[in-house]
Amino acid sequence: MDKDAAALSKSAVRAYERIMALRHTLDEQGKHNSPLFILAGENHQYLPEHIHHMILIDALSRANDNFAVSLEIKHNAAPNLHKIENNADYLSIGKAVWNLNYAIDELETPYCNYTNRLLLRQCKSGLEQGRLSCVFSDVAAKQSGYLRIADLNDPSTHASFIAVKAAHEKCSTTSPTGTKIRDHHMFTKMKEHAEHIGARIVYHCTGADHLEGLSRHFNAANLPYLNLISEQCLTYDFAEDMHAQMLVLEGLPDITAHYIPSDPQTPPDMFADIITEDEERAYVHSKLECLGLGHLK
């Protein structure tokens, strides 16, 4: 096994064991129906963190009944979702299938785009095999000039806007107020989804800058959670009371991927380690093969 794959394996085993120990403790306390929320923070451009998600999702979905994955993607990503809202399994199956199919085909990010699509396909496969459920939990958003703003025409996004007492209706989704709205929305969607399907573990993939806000919501609701965060993300200024609920992922490779797949003429980020989809594919495939996870390619 090469050095990077070995580091990923070591970190994932440690995280898996911590998660399963917490789940066991809840069961010993008679809290069999209490979901455990894993808040897996990432720096979007750090490629090993995305592979780390895939390793843990694969392991946790095989070891647990009622395992759920939550993704920081707008909850109404796919168009025409209203056509399936009368489906009895709308929250857990119908919406997830439509959103996943749309995201796999249409969504693009300049950060680790190829691996993000692999993770989406992994979630779709797990959903089809009955090993997991999936929910897109971020706010609805729309473009307003050069800003991406919360779409207050969407009922659940508007509810989070009201809940955090936001004042400005046209706030960027990356502004401090926009982040608060998104934190509340993601917390609410995760909680609703867990209640709907009876999830025992919910694994949430999100930017590390959301961990503090999400933690405050879980603390206030007295719900069990664990933050996962890499050493690379410890530059964020986290509140002291978060550290008791945090596992630092040590020793992950420091590899970044940044490029725009649909516009190869745009100059890449020359400070990134990987600047083409071919380079990213080769790196990720080699790690998955070394880890015995070639089926995820």
N, C-alpha and C positions, 0 to 999 in steps of 0.2 A: 504494500500500500504506500502511495507517495505521501510526502509530508503534509500537503494541504488536506488530502482526504483523511489522513490519520487525525489531524487536528479537528476536523469537522466531526468525525466519529466520536472522539473523546468528549467533546463538548456536548454533543447530542445525547450520548449515554448519560452523562451527568444530569442534564436537564430532564430527560425522561425519568430517571430514577427519582428526582426531586418531585416531579409532577405526580408520579404514581404513589409516592409516599404520602403526599398531601391528600390524594384521593382516598388512600387507605385510612388515614387519620379521620377524615370526615365520616367514612363508613363505620369506623369503630365508635364514633360519637353518636351513631344512630342517624346521621344526616345523609342517608342513602339517596334521597331525592334532591339534595342541595347541589346545584351545579358548581363546579370549580372553574373559574375563568382564568385562562392563561393569556396574559397581555404581552405578546411577542413584539417588542419594539425593534425597529430597524432604521438604519440610514439607507434610504432608497437606492443609493448608488453602490452600496457595498454588496457585491455578488455573493460571497459566502453566507451572508445572513439569509438570503433567499433559498439557497440550497439547504441551510439549516432548518428552515420552515418545512421544506419538503421531507426531510428525514424524519422530523418529529411527527408530522401529519401522517406519514406512512405507518410509523410505529404505533402511535396512539390510536389510529383508526382500526388497527388490527387487534389491539389489546382491550378495547373498551366498547361496550354497547352504548348507543346513544351519544356518539361523539359528533361534535359540530365544529365547523370552521367558519369564522367570521372574517370578512375581508374589507379593507378600507377602500371600497369602491361605492359610488353613489347607488343607493338602494333601488332606484328606478332606472338603472343603466339601460336596459333593453327597451325599445319602443313598444307600444301597444300592450303593455302589461295588463291594462284593464280587461283584456279579453279573457284572462284566466283568473281574475279575482274571485269568481264564483266557485272555483275549484276548492274542494274541501281541504286539500293539502297545499293550499296556496302558499302559506308561509314557509313550509319545509321542503316542498318538492317543486310545484309548478313554477313559482317565481324564480327559484334557484336555477332550474333548467334553462329558462328563457334568458336570465341574466348571464349565466355561464356561456351559453352558446354565443350570445351577442359579444361578450367580452373577449372570448377567444378569437372571434373573427374580426372584431372592429376596434377594440381598444388598443392604444399604443402609448407607451411611456418612453422617455429618453433614458430611463434608468433600468438596466437589467431586463430589457423588454423580452428577450427570448425565454429567460428563466421564469419570468412572471407568467408567460403563456403556458409553460410546462406546469406550473403550479395550478393554474386554472384547469388544465386538462386533467391533472391529478384529482382535483376536487370533483370534476364531472364524472370521472371514472369511479371514484369512491361513492358518489351519489347513486350512480347506476347499479353498482354492486351492493348497495344497501349498507356500506360500511361507515358512511358519514352523511351529515346534512350540511348545507352551506347557506349562508346569508350574507348579502351585501349590505353593509350597515351604515355607510356614510350618507350625508345629506344629499338631497337633490341640488344640483347647481346649474347655473347658466352663465353665459358670457354677457357682460355689460361693458362695452368698450374694450379696454385692455384688461379689465378685471374679471375674475371668476368669482361670482357671488352666489350666496345661498338663494335657492329658488323658493320664495315664500308662498308661491301658489301651491306647493306640495304640502299636504296637511301635516305629515310628521315632521318635516323640516320647519314649518311654521310653529308647530308645538314646541320644538326645541328652542326656537327663537324667543318665544314667550317665556319658556321656563328659565332661561338664563338672563332674562330681563334686558335683552339687547335693545339698544336705542335706535341705531342707524340701520335702515332697511337694506341699504346697498353696501354691506360690508364684505370685503374680500374673504374668501374661505381660508386664506392663510394669515389673516390679521388676528390679533389677540381675541377679539370678539368672535370672529368667524371660527377660530379654533375652539372656543368655549361651546359654540352652537354644535359643532361637529362632535366634540367629546360627549356632550349630552345625548346627541342622536345615536352615536355608536353604542353607548352604554344602554340606551333604551332598546335599540333593535336587538342587541345581544341578549338582554334580559328577556324580552318578549319571545325571542326564538327559543331560548333555553326552556322557558315555561311551556311553550307550545309543543315541543317534541320530547320534553323530559330529559334534556341533555345532562349528562353527568360531567362531561368536560367540554368546555368551549375554548377553542384556540383562535385567538384574534391576531391577525397580521396587521400591523399598523406602524406608522412613523413613530420614532421614539419620542418626538415632541408631544405626542398625545398621552404618554404614560401617566404623567402627573395629574392631568385633568381627569382621565379615566379612573385613576386610583382614588381620587377624592369621591367620585360617584359611588364606587364599590364600597368604600369605607362608610359613607353615609347610609348606604342601604344594608350594611352589615352582611355583605356577600363575600365569600372566600375568593381570593385571587392571588396570582403570582405574576410579577413582572419579570420578563426575560429581556436582558439587554447586553449587547456586546461591549467589550472594552472601548471600541471605537466610538460608541455613542455616549460614553460617560462624560463627554464635554457638556452635555445638557445639565442645567442647574436644577437638580431634583431636590424636593423638600426632604428634610432629614427623616420624617416619619415614613417615607417610602422605602427606606433601605431594609427594613425588617421584612418587607414583602417583595424582595428583589433577588434574583439570581443573576450574577454577572457571568456572561459567557466568555471565558478566558481563552486566549490563544487562537482565535479564529484568524485565518489568513487575511491580510490587508489588501484586497483586490477590488478595484472599482471598475464598473462598466457604464459607459455613458456615450450614447449615439442616438441618432434619429433614424429608425429603420426606413420610414417612407420617404426620407429626403437625404439620401447618401451624399448629396452635394454640399449639404450644410457642414461647415468645418466642425470636426469632432472636438470634444474636450481633450486637448492634448495632455492634460494632467492625469487623465484616466488611464488605467492599465489596459483596458479592453475597449476598443473603439469601433468594432464592427460586429454584426450578428454572427458571422462565421467564427470569429475568435471566441465569442461568448459560448456558442454551441460546442465548440471543441473542448473548452475548459470544463463546462458543466457535464458533458457526456463522459469525459474521462474520470471526473470525481464520482459520478453516479455508478459507473462501472466498477471502480475500485471499492465502492461501498456496498456492492451487491444489490444495487438499486437500478439496474439497467432497464427494468420494466417501466420506470418513470420517464424514460427518454421520449 
